[in-house]
């Protein structure tokens, strides 16, 4: 997975139909011709949640959208 321009997520998959059917505003960005595809979609919370139902390690947009306060020097950690 790759994040482009801080708002588009590009996913490599062999089954683009699954992404295209479940994630709104997704489209095939590249067809490698050997059964592999790149699908691009909006990188927002609903899209990330939907995509995480059938793909692993989907990056959450909360790291981009939330201004983490640091009253005691703490930073967010990966779960």
N, C-alpha and C positions, 0 to 999 in steps of 0.2 A: 504494500500500500504506500501511496505517496500523496502528500498534501501539496497542492499547487495554489499559489497566491493567497494562502491563508483562508480559503473558502471552498476549494474543490478537492474532493478525495478521488484518487484514481486507484481502482482495484483490479488486480490481475486475477482472472478466473477462467475455468474451462466451461462454466455454465452461466453465461451472461443472462439467459432468460430468467433465472431465479432472481437476480438483482433487478432486472428491468421490470419484472412483474410486481415486485414488492416495494421498491424504493421509488417514490415519485421523482420526476425530473432527472432520471438517470438515462444515460445513453452510451452506446458503444463508441469508444474513442478510437480504438485501434483493433483491427483483426490481423493477427499474425499469420493466418492461413494454415496453421497446423493444429487448430483446435484450442488455441489460447487467445484470450481477448483481454482488452483493457476497457473497463467501464468507468465513466466519470459520473459523479453525483455531487450534489450540494453537501458540504460538510457542516451539518447542523445536528442538533441533538436527536430529533425524530429519525433522521436518516441513519445516524450512527447506531441508535437503539435497534432499528429494524435490521440493519446489516449484521449486527452482533448476534442475531438469532441463529444465523447459519454460517458465520465466519468468525475466526478467532482473531484476537489482537486488533480490534477496530479502535483507532485512537478517538478519545472523547474530545469534543470541542470545548469542554469546560476549561481546559488549560488555556484556551484562547479567549473565551468569553468572560471569565470571572477574574476580577482584580483581587488577587489574594492579599489580604491585609497581613502585615508582618509585625504585630504588636510585640512579639517576643522573639523575633528572628526565625520563626518557623516557616518552612516552605511545604507545599503539598507533596505527598509521596505517592508512588504507584502502589496500587492494591494488588 
